[in-house]
Amino acid sequence: MKKSVVLMIVTFGLIVSIFAVFALNRWYPTHGHADWDEVQQFTADKIPVNPKDFRSDFEEIFEQVKKKYPYTVKKHINLDSIHTTCLQQIDTMQSKVAYSLLIMEFFANLKCTHANNEKHTISLVHTRG
């Protein structure tokens, strides 16, 4: 009798713990993760940015990264140097594929090992202003 009560309490505790973990992950997502409903993927030659807008698009991406990426000091990343190098390349760029590769190179320079660069596919997340 005593063992069955202890077993029921332990089982109930495990069930509550599993539910709590599920609920926290569902309703309080981890910082920095996008909801998959907000992600759109494009092949490198079909990105929705025209060559005349490459610079402003990059500046918008860069400002978001500069504001939100927490590991620049820890990983010894000089964002200003990366920014300058990318802008020099953008000024002469006319190809969507070249711009897509530059964006992937930019994220690779952040030493962000989970950045997806498979098959020259770019994932875009719409930000809500």
The first five atom37 places (N, CA, C, CB, O) and aatype in JSON, in Angstrom:
{
  "aatype": [12, 11, 11, 15, 19, 19, 10, 12, 9, 19, 16, 13, 7, 10, 9, 19, 15, 9, 13, 0, 19, 13, 0, 10, 2, 1, 17, 18, 14, 16, 8, 7, 8, 0, 3, 17, 3, 6, 19, 5, 5, 13, 16, 0, 3, 11, 9, 14, 19, 2, 14, 11, 3, 13, 1, 15, 3, 13, 6, 6, 9, 13, 6, 5, 19, 11, 11, 11, 18, 14, 18, 16, 19, 11, 11, 8, 9, 2, 10, 3, 15, 9, 8, 16, 16, 4, 10, 5, 5, 9, 3, 16, 12, 5, 15, 11, 19, 0, 18, 15, 10, 10, 9, 12, 6, 13, 13, 0, 2, 10, 11, 4, 16, 8, 0, 2, 2, 6, 11, 8, 16, 9, 15, 10, 19, 8, 16, 1, 7],
  "atom_mask": [
    [1, 1, 1, 1, 1],
    [1, 1, 1, 1, 1],
    [1, 1, 1, 1, 1],
    [1, 1, 1, 1, 1],
    [1, 1, 1, 1, 1],
    [1, 1, 1, 1, 1],
    [1, 1, 1, 1, 1],
    [1, 1, 1, 1, 1],
    [1, 1, 1, 1, 1],
    [1, 1, 1, 1, 1],
    [1, 1, 1, 1, 1],
    [1, 1, 1, 1, 1],
    [1, 1, 1, 0, 1],
    [1, 1, 1, 1, 1],
    [1, 1, 1, 1, 1],
    [1, 1, 1, 1, 1],
    [1, 1, 1, 1, 1],
    [1, 1, 1, 1, 1],
    [1, 1, 1, 1, 1],
    [1, 1, 1, 1, 1],
    [1, 1, 1, 1, 1],
    [1, 1, 1, 1, 1],
    [1, 1, 1, 1, 1],
    [1, 1, 1, 1, 1],
    [1, 1, 1, 1, 1],
    [1, 1, 1, 1, 1],
    [1, 1, 1, 1, 1],
    [1, 1, 1, 1, 1],
    [1, 1, 1, 1, 1],
    [1, 1, 1, 1, 1],
    [1, 1, 1, 1, 1],
    [1, 1, 1, 0, 1],
    [1, 1, 1, 1, 1],
    [1, 1, 1, 1, 1],
    [1, 1, 1, 1, 1],
    [1, 1, 1, 1, 1],
    [1, 1, 1, 1, 1],
    [1, 1, 1, 1, 1],
    [1, 1, 1, 1, 1],
    [1, 1, 1, 1, 1],
    [1, 1, 1, 1, 1],
    [1, 1, 1, 1, 1],
    [1, 1, 1, 1, 1],
    [1, 1, 1, 1, 1],
    [1, 1, 1, 1, 1],
    [1, 1, 1, 1, 1],
    [1, 1, 1, 1, 1],
    [1, 1, 1, 1, 1],
    [1, 1, 1, 1, 1],
    [1, 1, 1, 1, 1],
    [1, 1, 1, 1, 1],
    [1, 1, 1, 1, 1],
    [1, 1, 1, 1, 1],
    [1, 1, 1, 1, 1],
    [1, 1, 1, 1, 1],
    [1, 1, 1, 1, 1],
    [1, 1, 1, 1, 1],
    [1, 1, 1, 1, 1],
    [1, 1, 1, 1, 1],
    [1, 1, 1, 1, 1],
    [1, 1, 1, 1, 1],
    [1, 1, 1, 1, 1],
    [1, 1, 1, 1, 1],
    [1, 1, 1, 1, 1],
    [1, 1, 1, 1, 1],
    [1, 1, 1, 1, 1],
    [1, 1, 1, 1, 1],
    [1, 1, 1, 1, 1],
    [1, 1, 1, 1, 1],
    [1, 1, 1, 1, 1],
    [1, 1, 1, 1, 1],
    [1, 1, 1, 1, 1],
    [1, 1, 1, 1, 1],
    [1, 1, 1, 1, 1],
    [1, 1, 1, 1, 1],
    [1, 1, 1, 1, 1],
    [1, 1, 1, 1, 1],
    [1, 1, 1, 1, 1],
    [1, 1, 1, 1, 1],
    [1, 1, 1, 1, 1],
    [1, 1, 1, 1, 1],
    [1, 1, 1, 1, 1],
    [1, 1, 1, 1, 1],
    [1, 1, 1, 1, 1],
    [1, 1, 1, 1, 1],
    [1, 1, 1, 1, 1],
    [1, 1, 1, 1, 1],
    [1, 1, 1, 1, 1],
    [1, 1, 1, 1, 1],
    [1, 1, 1, 1, 1],
    [1, 1, 1, 1, 1],
    [1, 1, 1, 1, 1],
    [1, 1, 1, 1, 1],
    [1, 1, 1, 1, 1],
    [1, 1, 1, 1, 1],
    [1, 1, 1, 1, 1],
    [1, 1, 1, 1, 1],
    [1, 1, 1, 1, 1],
    [1, 1, 1, 1, 1],
    [1, 1, 1, 1, 1],
    [1, 1, 1, 1, 1],
    [1, 1, 1, 1, 1],
    [1, 1, 1, 1, 1],
    [1, 1, 1, 1, 1],
    [1, 1, 1, 1, 1],
    [1, 1, 1, 1, 1],
    [1, 1, 1, 1, 1],
    [1, 1, 1, 1, 1],
    [1, 1, 1, 1, 1],
    [1, 1, 1, 1, 1],
    [1, 1, 1, 1, 1],
    [1, 1, 1, 1, 1],
    [1, 1, 1, 1, 1],
    [1, 1, 1, 1, 1],
    [1, 1, 1, 1, 1],
    [1, 1, 1, 1, 1],
    [1, 1, 1, 1, 1],
    [1, 1, 1, 1, 1],
    [1, 1, 1, 1, 1],
    [1, 1, 1, 1, 1],
    [1, 1, 1, 1, 1],
    [1, 1, 1, 1, 1],
    [1, 1, 1, 1, 1],
    [1, 1, 1, 1, 1],
    [1, 1, 1, 1, 1],
    [1, 1, 1, 1, 1],
    [1, 1, 1, 1, 1],
    [1, 1, 1, 1, 1],
    [1, 1, 1, 0, 1]
  ],
  "atom_positions": [
    [[0.83, -1.19, 0.0], [0.0, 0.0, 0.0], [0.88, 1.26, 0.0], [-0.94, 0.0, 1.22], [0.65, 2.18, -0.78]],
    [[1.87, 1.28, 0.89], [2.75, 2.44, 0.99], [3.54, 2.63, -0.31], [3.7, 2.29, 2.19], [3.73, 3.76, -0.75]],
    [[4.01, 1.53, -0.91], [4.75, 1.61, -2.17], [3.87, 2.13, -3.3], [5.33, 0.24, -2.54], [4.34, 2.9, -4.14]],
    [[2.64, 1.72, -3.35], [1.76, 2.16, -4.43], [1.44, 3.65, -4.3], [0.46, 1.35, -4.42], [1.3, 4.33, -5.32]],
    [[1.32, 4.18, -3.09], [1.08, 5.61, -2.89], [2.3, 6.4, -3.35], [0.76, 5.91, -1.39], [2.15, 7.42, -4.04]],
    [[3.48, 5.95, -2.98], [4.72, 6.62, -3.4], [4.85, 6.57, -4.92], [5.96, 5.95, -2.73], [5.22, 7.56, -5.54]],
    [[4.54, 5.43, -5.52], [4.6, 5.28, -6.97], [3.61, 6.22, -7.65], [4.3, 3.82, -7.37], [3.94, 6.82, -8.67]],
    [[2.42, 6.36, -7.1], [1.42, 7.26, -7.68], [1.89, 8.71, -7.57], [0.06, 7.09, -6.97], [1.71, 9.49, -8.51]],
    [[2.48, 9.08, -6.45], [2.97, 10.46, -6.27], [4.1, 10.75, -7.25], [3.44, 10.68, -4.82], [4.13, 11.81, -7.87]],
    [[5.03, 9.81, -7.39], [6.15, 9.99, -8.33], [5.63, 10.09, -9.76], [7.16, 8.83, -8.22], [6.07, 10.94, -10.52]],
    [[4.69, 9.22, -10.13], [4.11, 9.24, -11.47], [3.4, 10.56, -11.72], [3.14, 8.07, -11.66], [3.56, 11.17, -12.78]],
    [[2.62, 11.02, -10.76], [1.91, 12.28, -10.88], [2.91, 13.44, -11.03], [0.99, 12.51, -9.66], [2.69, 14.34, -11.84]],
    [[3.99, 13.41, -10.25], [5.02, 14.44, -10.35], [5.68, 14.47, -11.72], [0.0, 0.0, 0.0], [5.94, 15.54, -12.26]],
    [[5.95, 13.3, -12.27], [6.53, 13.23, -13.62], [5.58, 13.79, -14.66], [6.89, 11.78, -13.97], [5.99, 14.52, -15.56]],
    [[4.31, 13.45, -14.55], [3.32, 13.95, -15.51], [3.23, 15.47, -15.43], [1.93, 13.32, -15.24], [3.21, 16.15, -16.46]],
    [[3.18, 16.01, -14.22], [3.12, 17.46, -14.05], [4.4, 18.11, -14.6], [2.94, 17.82, -12.55], [4.32, 19.15, -15.25]],
    [[5.54, 17.52, -14.36], [6.81, 18.06, -14.87], [6.83, 18.07, -16.39], [7.99, 17.24, -14.34], [7.24, 19.06, -17.0]],
    [[6.41, 16.99, -17.0], [6.38, 16.92, -18.47], [5.44, 17.97, -19.03], [5.95, 15.51, -18.95], [5.77, 18.65, -20.0]],
    [[4.27, 18.12, -18.42], [3.32, 19.13, -18.88], [3.91, 20.54, -18.72], [2.01, 19.02, -18.09], [3.77, 21.37, -19.61]],
    [[4.59, 20.79, -17.59], [5.18, 22.11, -17.36], [6.24, 22.43, -18.4], [5.79, 22.18, -15.96], [6.29, 23.55, -18.91]],
    [[7.08, 21.47, -18.72], [8.11, 21.68, -19.75], [7.46, 21.95, -21.1], [9.04, 20.47, -19.85], [7.87, 22.87, -21.8]],
    [[6.45, 21.18, -21.45], [5.74, 21.39, -22.72], [5.11, 22.78, -22.74], [4.66, 20.31, -22.93], [5.24, 23.51, -23.72]],
    [[4.42, 23.13, -21.66], [3.72, 24.42, -21.61], [4.71, 25.58, -21.7], [2.91, 24.53, -20.32], [4.45, 26.55, -22.42]],
    [[5.81, 25.5, -20.99], [6.8, 26.58, -21.06], [7.41, 26.71, -22.45], [7.9, 26.35, -20.03], [7.62, 27.83, -22.92]],
    [[7.7, 25.6, -23.09], [8.25, 25.66, -24.45], [7.24, 26.17, -25.45], [8.74, 24.28, -24.88], [7.61, 26.85, -26.41]],
    [[5.99, 25.87, -25.25], [4.94, 26.27, -26.18], [4.58, 27.74, -26.02], [3.71, 25.41, -25.98], [4.46, 28.46, -27.01]],
    [[4.41, 28.2, -24.79], [3.91, 29.55, -24.55], [4.99, 30.55, -24.2], [2.9, 29.52, -23.48], [4.71, 31.75, -24.13]],
    [[6.18, 30.1, -23.97], [7.29, 30.99, -23.67], [8.5, 30.51, -24.46], [7.6, 31.03, -22.14], [9.42, 29.93, -23.9]],
    [[8.49, 30.77, -25.79], [9.57, 30.25, -26.64], [10.93, 30.82, -26.27], [9.28, 30.54, -28.09], [11.04, 31.91, -25.72]],
    [[11.96, 30.06, -26.59], [13.32, 30.46, -26.32], [13.66, 31.74, -27.08], [14.3, 29.34, -26.68], [13.24, 31.91, -28.22]],
    [[14.41, 32.62, -26.45], [14.81, 33.89, -27.06], [15.55, 33.66, -28.38], [15.71, 34.69, -26.09], [16.45, 32.83, -28.46]],
    [[15.14, 34.4, -29.4], [15.86, 34.35, -30.66], [15.34, 33.35, -31.67], [0.0, 0.0, 0.0], [15.85, 33.3, -32.79]],
    [[14.36, 32.58, -31.32], [13.83, 31.61, -32.27], [12.59, 32.17, -32.95], [13.49, 30.29, -31.56], [11.76, 32.81, -32.31]],
    [[12.48, 31.92, -34.22], [11.33, 32.38, -34.99], [10.3, 31.28, -35.08], [11.76, 32.84, -36.39], [10.63, 30.09, -35.1]],
    [[9.06, 31.69, -35.12], [7.99, 30.74, -35.36], [8.07, 30.33, -36.83], [6.57, 31.35, -34.99], [8.21, 31.19, -37.69]],
    [[7.98, 29.05, -37.13], [8.15, 28.57, -38.51], [7.12, 29.17, -39.46], [8.06, 27.07, -38.54], [7.36, 29.19, -40.67]],
    [[5.99, 29.65, -38.95], [5.0, 30.29, -39.81], [5.52, 31.61, -40.37], [3.71, 30.53, -39.04], [5.01, 32.09, -41.37]],
    [[6.54, 32.19, -39.73], [7.09, 33.48, -40.16], [8.26, 33.34, -41.14], [7.53, 34.27, -38.96], [8.74, 34.34, -41.65]],
    [[8.71, 32.12, -41.4], [9.91, 31.91, -42.21], [9.53, 31.61, -43.66], [10.76, 30.77, -41.63], [8.66, 30.79, -43.93]],
    [[10.2, 32.3, -44.56], [10.05, 32.03, -45.98], [11.43, 31.67, -46.53], [9.43, 33.24, -46.75], [12.42, 32.29, -46.14]],
    [[11.5, 30.7, -47.43], [12.78, 30.33, -48.02], [12.78, 30.64, -49.5], [13.09, 28.83, -47.78], [11.78, 30.45, -50.2]],
    [[13.93, 31.13, -49.97], [14.1, 31.48, -51.37], [15.41, 30.9, -51.86], [14.07, 33.02, -51.58], [16.38, 30.81, -51.1]],
    [[15.45, 30.5, -53.13], [16.73, 30.14, -53.71], [17.49, 31.45, -53.96], [16.55, 29.31, -55.04], [16.89, 32.52, -54.03]],
    [[18.78, 31.35, -54.09], [19.64, 32.54, -54.15], [19.27, 33.48, -55.29], [21.08, 32.13, -54.29], [19.41, 34.69, -55.16]],
    [[18.8, 32.96, -56.4], [18.48, 33.81, -57.55], [17.07, 34.38, -57.5], [18.65, 33.04, -58.82], [16.68, 35.13, -58.39]],
    [[16.3, 34.03, -56.47], [14.9, 34.47, -56.4], [14.6, 35.29, -55.14], [13.98, 33.27, -56.44], [13.44, 35.45, -54.77]],
    [[15.63, 35.82, -54.48], [15.38, 36.6, -53.27], [14.58, 37.86, -53.63], [16.72, 36.99, -52.57], [14.76, 38.41, -54.72]],
    [[13.7, 38.32, -52.74], [12.83, 39.46, -53.07], [13.51, 40.82, -52.82], [11.56, 39.38, -52.26], [12.92, 41.7, -52.19]],
    [[14.73, 40.97, -53.3], [15.48, 42.22, -53.16], [16.09, 42.55, -54.51], [16.59, 42.12, -52.04], [16.74, 41.71, -55.12]],
    [[15.87, 43.77, -54.97], [16.46, 44.21, -56.23], [17.87, 44.73, -55.99], [15.58, 45.3, -56.9], [18.17, 45.21, -54.89]],
    [[18.74, 44.65, -57.0], [20.12, 45.12, -56.82], [20.23, 46.55, -56.3], [20.83, 45.02, -58.13], [21.16, 46.84, -55.54]],
    [[19.32, 47.43, -56.67], [19.39, 48.81, -56.19], [19.11, 48.9, -54.69], [18.39, 49.69, -56.95], [19.45, 49.9, -54.05]],
    [[18.5, 47.86, -54.12], [18.15, 47.86, -52.69], [19.09, 47.01, -51.85], [16.75, 47.36, -52.52], [18.86, 46.85, -50.65]],
    [[20.15, 46.45, -52.45], [21.06, 45.59, -51.69], [21.64, 46.31, -50.47], [22.2, 45.11, -52.6], [21.68, 45.75, -49.38]],
    [[22.09, 47.54, -50.67], [22.74, 48.28, -49.58], [21.77, 48.52, -48.42], [23.29, 49.62, -50.1], [22.11, 48.26, -47.27]],
    [[20.57, 49.02, -48.71], [19.62, 49.29, -47.63], [19.15, 48.0, -46.97], [18.4, 50.07, -48.17], [18.93, 47.97, -45.76]],
    [[19.01, 46.94, -47.74], [18.63, 45.64, -47.18], [19.71, 45.14, -46.23], [18.37, 44.62, -48.29], [19.42, 44.67, -45.13]],
    [[20.97, 45.24, -46.67], [22.06, 44.8, -45.82], [22.14, 45.64, -44.55], [23.39, 44.87, -46.59], [22.37, 45.11, -43.47]],
    [[21.95, 46.95, -44.68], [22.0, 47.82, -43.5], [20.92, 47.42, -42.49], [21.83, 49.3, -43.9], [21.16, 47.44, -41.28]],
    [[19.75, 47.07, -42.97], [18.67, 46.64, -42.08], [19.04, 45.33, -41.37], [17.35, 46.46, -42.87], [18.83, 45.19, -40.17]],
    [[19.58, 44.38, -42.12], [20.02, 43.11, -41.54], [21.12, 43.37, -40.51], [20.53, 42.14, -42.64], [21.09, 42.83, -39.4]],
    [[22.09, 44.19, -40.89], [23.22, 44.48, -40.01], [22.77, 45.12, -38.7], [24.22, 45.38, -40.72], [23.25, 44.74, -37.63]],
    [[21.85, 46.07, -38.78], [21.38, 46.74, -37.56], [20.67, 45.77, -36.63], [20.43, 47.9, -37.92], [20.82, 45.85, -35.41]],
    [[19.9, 44.84, -37.19], [19.23, 43.83, -36.37], [20.26, 42.94, -35.68], [18.28, 42.97, -37.22], [20.14, 42.64, -34.49]],
    [[21.26, 42.52, -36.44], [22.3, 41.66, -35.86], [23.07, 42.42, -34.79], [23.27, 41.16, -36.96], [23.32, 41.89, -33.71]],
    [[23.45, 43.65, -35.08], [24.22, 44.45, -34.13], [23.44, 44.66, -32.83], [24.58, 45.81, -34.75], [24.01, 44.64, -31.74]],
    [[22.14, 44.85, -32.96], [21.3, 45.09, -31.79], [21.03, 43.8, -31.0], [19.98, 45.71, -32.22], [20.95, 43.84, -29.77]],
    [[20.89, 42.67, -31.69], [20.39, 41.47, -31.03], [21.39, 40.33, -30.86], [19.24, 40.96, -31.77], [21.16, 39.44, -30.04]],
    [[22.48, 40.31, -31.6], [23.41, 39.18, -31.52], [24.28, 39.33, -30.27], [24.29, 39.09, -32.79], [25.06, 40.27, -30.18]],
    [[24.16, 38.41, -29.31], [24.82, 38.6, -28.02], [26.27, 38.11, -27.92], [24.02, 37.93, -26.98], [26.89, 38.29, -26.88]],
    [[26.81, 37.49, -28.97], [28.11, 36.82, -28.82], [29.28, 37.52, -29.49], [28.01, 35.45, -29.38], [30.34, 36.9, -29.67]],
    [[29.15, 38.78, -29.86], [30.25, 39.44, -30.57], [31.5, 39.55, -29.69], [29.82, 40.84, -31.02], [32.61, 39.36, -30.19]],
    [[31.34, 39.85, -28.43], [32.5, 39.97, -27.53], [33.05, 38.58, -27.22], [32.11, 40.7, -26.22], [34.26, 38.36, -27.29]],
    [[32.17, 37.66, -26.87], [32.6, 36.32, -26.49], [33.36, 35.61, -27.63], [31.39, 35.48, -26.08], [34.32, 34.88, -27.39]],
    [[32.91, 35.83, -28.88], [33.54, 35.18, -30.02], [34.57, 36.07, -30.72], [32.48, 34.76, -31.02], [35.09, 35.71, -31.77]],
    [[34.86, 37.21, -30.13], [35.87, 38.15, -30.65], [35.56, 38.55, -32.1], [37.28, 37.53, -30.57], [36.41, 38.44, -32.98]],
    [[34.34, 39.0, -32.33], [33.88, 39.38, -33.66], [33.89, 40.91, -33.76], [32.46, 38.81, -33.95], [33.31, 41.6, -32.92]],
    [[34.54, 41.43, -34.8], [34.57, 42.86, -35.06], [33.48, 43.16, -36.1], [35.99, 43.33, -35.56], [33.73, 43.08, -37.31]],
    [[32.29, 43.5, -35.63], [31.17, 43.75, -36.53], [31.44, 44.91, -37.48], [29.91, 44.02, -35.73], [31.04, 44.86, -38.64]],
    [[32.1, 45.94, -37.0], [32.37, 47.1, -37.86], [33.24, 46.72, -39.04], [33.04, 48.21, -37.07], [33.02, 47.2, -40.16]],
    [[34.23, 45.87, -38.82], [35.1, 45.42, -39.91], [34.32, 44.58, -40.92], [36.28, 44.6, -39.34], [34.48, 44.75, -42.13]],
    [[33.49, 43.68, -40.42], [32.66, 42.86, -41.31], [31.72, 43.76, -42.11], [31.85, 41.8, -40.5], [31.53, 43.56, -43.31]],
    [[31.14, 44.74, -41.44], [30.22, 45.69, -42.09], [30.91, 46.43, -43.23], [29.67, 46.7, -41.06], [30.38, 46.52, -44.34]],
    [[32.09, 46.94, -42.96], [32.85, 47.69, -43.98], [33.19, 46.8, -45.18], [34.15, 48.27, -43.36], [33.02, 47.22, -46.32]],
    [[33.65, 45.61, -44.91], [34.01, 44.67, -45.98], [32.8, 44.34, -46.85], [34.61, 43.38, -45.4], [32.9, 44.31, -48.07]],
    [[31.68, 44.08, -46.21], [30.46, 43.74, -46.97], [29.99, 44.91, -47.81], [29.35, 43.3, -46.02], [29.6, 44.73, -48.97]],
    [[30.02, 46.12, -47.24], [29.58, 47.29, -48.01], [30.45, 47.53, -49.23], [29.58, 48.52, -47.12], [29.94, 47.93, -50.27]],
    [[31.74, 47.3, -49.11], [32.63, 47.46, -50.26], [32.24, 46.51, -51.39], [34.1, 47.22, -49.85], [32.29, 46.88, -52.56]],
    [[31.84, 45.3, -51.03], [31.44, 44.33, -52.05], [30.06, 44.66, -52.63], [31.43, 42.92, -51.45], [29.83, 44.47, -53.82]],
    [[29.15, 45.16, -51.8], [27.79, 45.47, -52.24], [27.77, 46.59, -53.26], [26.91, 45.84, -51.05], [26.96, 46.58, -54.18]],
    [[28.66, 47.56, -53.11], [28.65, 48.73, -54.0], [28.82, 48.38, -55.47], [29.73, 49.68, -53.59], [28.38, 49.13, -56.33]],
    [[29.46, 47.25, -55.78], [29.66, 46.86, -57.17], [28.83, 45.64, -57.57], [31.13, 46.57, -57.42], [29.0, 45.11, -58.67]],
    [[27.96, 45.2, -56.7], [27.22, 43.95, -56.9], [25.93, 44.17, -57.69], [26.91, 43.31, -55.54], [25.17, 45.1, -57.39]],
    [[25.68, 43.33, -58.68], [24.44, 43.41, -59.46], [23.67, 42.1, -59.5], [24.76, 43.84, -60.86], [22.57, 42.05, -60.05]],
    [[24.21, 41.05, -58.94], [23.61, 39.72, -59.02], [22.96, 39.33, -57.69], [24.68, 38.68, -59.42], [23.54, 39.49, -56.62]],
    [[21.73, 38.81, -57.79], [21.03, 38.33, -56.6], [21.77, 37.14, -55.98], [19.59, 37.93, -56.94], [21.81, 37.0, -54.76]],
    [[22.35, 36.31, -56.81], [23.1, 35.15, -56.3], [24.32, 35.63, -55.52], [23.53, 34.21, -57.47], [24.61, 35.12, -54.43]],
    [[25.04, 36.62, -56.06], [26.22, 37.15, -55.37], [25.81, 37.78, -54.04], [26.95, 38.19, -56.26], [26.5, 37.61, -53.03]],
    [[24.69, 38.51, -54.03], [24.23, 39.13, -52.79], [23.82, 38.06, -51.77], [23.04, 40.07, -53.07], [24.13, 38.19, -50.58]],
    [[23.14, 37.02, -52.22], [22.75, 35.92, -51.33], [23.97, 35.26, -50.7], [21.93, 34.88, -52.1], [23.98, 34.95, -49.51]],
    [[24.99, 35.05, -51.52], [26.23, 34.45, -51.0], [26.92, 35.38, -50.01], [27.19, 34.12, -52.15], [27.49, 34.93, -49.02]],
    [[26.85, 36.68, -50.27], [27.43, 37.65, -49.34], [26.71, 37.6, -47.99], [27.37, 39.07, -49.93], [27.35, 37.67, -46.94]],
    [[25.38, 37.49, -48.02], [24.61, 37.42, -46.77], [24.97, 36.13, -46.02], [23.09, 37.47, -47.07], [25.11, 36.15, -44.8]],
    [[25.12, 35.03, -46.74], [25.51, 33.79, -46.07], [26.92, 33.91, -45.48], [25.45, 32.6, -47.05], [27.2, 33.41, -44.4]],
    [[27.81, 34.59, -46.21], [29.16, 34.81, -45.71], [29.14, 35.71, -44.47], [30.05, 35.44, -46.8], [29.89, 35.49, -43.52]],
    [[28.26, 36.72, -44.49], [28.11, 37.6, -43.33], [27.74, 36.79, -42.09], [27.04, 38.69, -43.6], [28.34, 36.96, -41.03]],
    [[26.74, 35.91, -42.22], [26.32, 35.1, -41.07], [27.38, 34.08, -40.69], [25.0, 34.4, -41.37], [27.52, 33.74, -39.51]],
    [[28.12, 33.58, -41.66], [29.22, 32.66, -41.34], [30.3, 33.37, -40.52], [29.84, 32.07, -42.63], [30.91, 32.77, -39.64]],
    [[30.53, 34.65, -40.8], [31.5, 35.42, -40.04], [31.08, 35.67, -38.6], [31.75, 36.74, -40.72], [31.9, 36.05, -37.76]],
    [[29.8, 35.45, -38.31], [29.33, 35.57, -36.93], [29.65, 34.32, -36.13], [27.83, 35.83, -36.91], [29.38, 34.25, -34.93]],
    [[30.22, 33.33, -36.8], [30.58, 32.06, -36.16], [29.36, 31.43, -35.5], [31.7, 32.27, -35.12], [29.41, 30.9, -34.39]],
    [[28.26, 31.52, -36.22], [26.98, 31.01, -35.75], [26.78, 29.63, -36.38], [25.79, 31.99, -36.11], [26.34, 29.53, -37.53]],
    [[27.11, 28.59, -35.65], [27.18, 27.25, -36.23], [25.85, 26.68, -36.65], [27.81, 26.33, -35.26], [25.81, 25.69, -37.38]],
    [[24.75, 27.27, -36.21], [23.46, 26.73, -36.62], [22.86, 27.47, -37.8], [22.51, 26.76, -35.46], [21.72, 27.19, -38.18]],
    [[23.59, 28.41, -38.4], [23.1, 29.11, -39.59], [23.03, 28.13, -40.75], [23.99, 30.32, -39.94], [23.98, 27.38, -40.99]],
    [[21.93, 28.14, -41.46], [21.7, 27.2, -42.55], [22.23, 27.77, -43.85], [20.19, 26.86, -42.68], [21.82, 28.85, -44.27]],
    [[23.16, 27.06, -44.49], [23.67, 27.52, -45.78], [23.58, 26.42, -46.83], [25.12, 28.0, -45.64], [24.34, 26.42, -47.8]],
    [[22.65, 25.5, -46.65], [22.53, 24.39, -47.58], [21.93, 24.84, -48.91], [21.68, 23.27, -46.97], [20.94, 25.58, -48.93]],
    [[22.52, 24.41, -50.0], [21.99, 24.58, -51.35], [21.65, 26.03, -51.69], [20.76, 23.73, -51.52], [20.7, 26.29, -52.44]],
    [[22.41, 26.97, -51.15], [22.21, 28.38, -51.45], [20.76, 28.8, -51.25], [22.63, 28.68, -52.86], [20.17, 29.46, -52.11]],
    [[20.19, 28.43, -50.12], [18.85, 28.81, -49.76], [18.91, 29.84, -48.65], [18.02, 27.57, -49.32], [19.66, 29.69, -47.68]],
    [[18.14, 30.88, -48.8], [18.1, 31.94, -47.79], [16.77, 31.85, -47.08], [18.3, 33.35, -48.44], [15.72, 31.72, -47.72]],
    [[16.79, 31.91, -45.74], [15.57, 31.94, -44.95], [15.36, 33.37, -44.46], [15.63, 30.94, -43.75], [16.27, 33.97, -43.89]],
    [[14.17, 33.9, -44.69], [13.85, 35.25, -44.25], [12.77, 35.19, -43.19], [13.41, 36.13, -45.44], [11.81, 34.42, -43.32]],
    [[12.91, 35.99, -42.17], [11.91, 36.08, -41.12], [11.33, 37.48, -41.18], [12.51, 35.76, -39.71], [12.06, 38.47, -41.09]],
    [[10.02, 37.56, -41.34], [9.37, 38.87, -41.34], [9.34, 39.41, -39.92], [7.94, 38.8, -41.93], [8.88, 38.74, -39.0]],
    [[9.83, 40.64, -39.75], [9.77, 41.27, -38.43], [8.53, 42.12, -38.37], [11.03, 42.11, -38.13], [8.14, 42.75, -39.35]],
    [[7.95, 42.13, -37.24], [6.74, 42.96, -37.06], [7.17, 44.27, -36.43], [5.67, 42.23, -36.16], [7.71, 44.31, -35.33]],
    [[6.93, 45.35, -37.17], [7.4, 46.66, -36.75], [6.63, 47.18, -35.64], [0.0, 0.0, 0.0], [6.9, 48.28, -35.16]]
  ]
}
